[in-house]
Amino acid sequence: MKISLILTCFREAENIGGLISDILSQSKLPDEMVVVDAGSPDETVSVLKSFETKFAERGTKLSIHVALGASIAHGRNVAIGLASHEVIAVTDAGCRVDRNWLERITDPIFQGRADFVGGFFLPVTRNHFQSILATLTTAKNPGPSFMPSSRSVAFCRRVWQGAGGYPEWLPWGEDTYFNQRCLANGARYVVVDDAIVHWEVRRTWHQAVVQFRRYAFGDGLARRFSYSLALAPIVYTLVIAGLVFGHSMALALVPLLGASWVFRKRGIKAKDGLYAICLATSIQAARAYGYLGGLISSVGLKDVRK
């Protein structure tokens, strides 16, 4: 079996070169790399084309395709459809990969132990805010229920086909839905915790809130039930109602929710406690109403989902 490595990109001219250099330095090179660009207005495609000769010298075919306006899910489906080989590895533009990433994430497939493999991913932080955000929202190691992001995953083509591909009707959280479809169809799943991809967490408060609202919207749209996400809109609505009717003590519930999240996490320094509680509270509120919005928007999608 041979390996096709695929990725999608959009406006990544400043970052894509680092990832491509990492791929060229892999301990095991892919047999081909298929990139789908969503129509970047910058020099992303030109940067990619500048690596064609280096890939050819190493015996790897680099294919670059433009799909104007493609979502991540659509771009991945296009790339996999264009790929030539049975084993598909996936990462994301904007990430960096360890030198042994591709070898480690595909080994379980070549060894016959799995046909769907999740690698791990570690956050990159460049400022104080990012450090707190990463501590709050990322795991230090994969737990027993760990589900991979498609920034670090590999699978057999038949698994992708059986899942119906990535869900193009889902704007966010498409990889979680895809994972669940693969497992529901009986894919043999293995986690490789030393197949590491590095990605930079959001740089600002606003970016983080928007990101988690979108993720929760995707969860609601896909009707992925979560007690915490389902109950949170009720709690926040009760708080708002309490304030409207003059019960100011209701406001105390909000920081308590954020504090419970912070206290469950290790690594938050005492001096950052209040800041972390405020950040956690704002993310929780964004997730709560994002999830509710996704559930409302899911009405009428019965015939779209497969």
Disulfide bonds with the S-S distance in Angstrom:
none
